[in-house]
């Protein structure tokens, strides 16, 4: 037993298969975490205010928790971010697609639309494409930005992120969500144990 008393045991924490040493800190999604007394303690990340230069505005960037300044375009009174698309229809009914590039809405060369296997009454026109889709189209299958503890949900004309049950959003777009401790918040019938 004497040898065991001399042994130094380092406390560690493990999160998502990664082991952290005592007092080590890291960022996990939209949370800052620290290993304290072999227990992981996380707090929501506080994003700094964004002061963007002219012709840009704060928006979420893939893989980042906080908003960053991105280039913008103004088109028909609405602000678009770099890469966003918008359609307009001419007086003759032709669809014209524009994309925000280099602070200007630039006309996009029209591409061929896929043949749809639904009735015309079941087709939906989109605001960001000249091609229509059938009702019930799976926008989530085209890729989405839903990350930690959120899932992609299809609407009529786009995909959105929603937090899983028992989680709350850490960003307005619901891409990152954190676990709600119902006992600590007094929103559940919890007993001491």
N, C-alpha and C positions, 0 to 999 in steps of 0.2 A: 504494500500500500504506500510505502514511502516514496517509491519511484513515481507513482501516479500523482502524488501531491506536487511533484516537481514538474509535471507535464503542463505545458501551456496549450490550451485549446482555444483556437481562434474561432470566434463566432462569425458565421456567414449567413447570407440569405440567398435564396434561389428564386428567380422569376423567369418564366418562359425558357427554362433550361439553362440559364446563365447564372453563375454563382458570383455574388458580390461580397466583398469583405466588409467588416464592421466599419461604419461611418462613410462608406463609399456611396456616392450619389450618381444618379443617371436620369436621363429623360426617357420616359416611356409614353409615346404618343403625346397626349396633351397634359401629362403629369410629370412633376419632378419627384423622384423617389430617393430614399435614403435607407440604408441598412442600419438599424438601431437595435441593439440587444437581440440580434438574430431574428428581428421582425422587420418587415418591409413597411415603411410609412410613406405614403404618397399624398401630394397636394396638387390641386389643379394649377397648371401653368398660368402665370399672369402675363399676358401679352403686353408689350410696350405700345404706346400710342404711335400710330403711323402718320408721319407728316410727309405727304407725297408731293413731288414737284408737279408743275403744270402738265396737263395732258396725261395724267396718271391718277390712279385711285387705289385704295387698299382692297385686296381680295384674297381669298384662300388660294394657295398654290399646292399642287399635288405633293403629298408627303410632309407638309408643314402644318403645324398646329395654329400658328398665328398668321394674321393677314400680312401680306407684303405688297409694296407698290408695284402695280403693273400698268403698262401702256393702255390707253383708252382711245376710243373714237366716239364722236357724237354724230348720230345719224337720225334725222327726223325727230329731234328733241330727246332722244334716248341715248344713254351711255352704254357702250359695249367695250368689253375687254379684248385684248389681242387674241385673235383666233376665233372669237365668237362670230356667228353667222346670222343673217336676217334676210328674209325674202320680202319682196314687194311684187305687186301684180300690176302690170301696165293696163291702160284703158282697154286694150284688146284682149286682156286676160292672160297674157304671157307671164310666166313666173321668172323673176330676175333675182339671183342670189348674190348677196354682198357679204364680204368677210372683212373684219377689222385687221388691218395690217399697216404697220408703220404710221399709226395715228390717223389713218384714213380708211373709210369704207371703200373697198375695191371690189369691182364686179368679178365674180367667179365664173369661169368657163362652165357652161352647162354640160352636165354629164348625162349619160343614158340612165334612165330609172329602171329598176327591175320590174318584171311583169308581176302583177299582184294576182293572187288566186282567191280574190273575194269580190263580191258585188260592189259596184261603184258607191252604193249607199252605205257600204261598210268601210269605205276608205276615209282616212283622216289626213288633212293637209297640215303640215308642220311649219312652224315659223322659222326654222333654221335649215330647211331643205326644200328644194323644188319637187322632190319625190314624195309621193304619198305613201302611207303605210296602212295596213289593214287594222281594224279595231282589234284590240287584244295583243298588239305587237309587243314583243319582249325587248324593251329598251335596256333593261339590265344586262342582257346578253351581249350588248354592244360595248360593254365596259362601264364601270362606275367608280366613284370615288369614296364609297362607303368603306370605312376601316374598322377600327377597334370597337367591338360590341355593337356594331350597327349592321343593318342589312339593307339591300336594295329593294325598292318597292316600285312597281310600274304604275304610272298614272296614264291617262288617256293619250298624252302627247309627249311624255318624258319620264325619266327615272328620278327618284328622290331617295334619300337615305332616311331611315327611321331607327331609333334606338330599340334594342331588344328589351323585352319585359324585364323590369327590375333595374334598368339602367336609365341615366339621364344624360342629355347632350352637354358636351363641353364646348361645342361651337354651334352657331345658329343653323348650320347646314346639316346637323346631326351626323356628320362623318365620324366623329370621335365621341364615344359615350363612356361614362364611368358607372360603376356599380353603386347602387343606392344602398346605404346601410339603414334599413328600415327600423331596426332596433334603436340605433343612435338618434334617429330623427323622430322617434316616437310614433311612427306610422304603421306599427305592426304590434301584435300582441306577443311580446317577447318576455320570457322568464329569465331570471338570473340562472346561469349555469355556464 
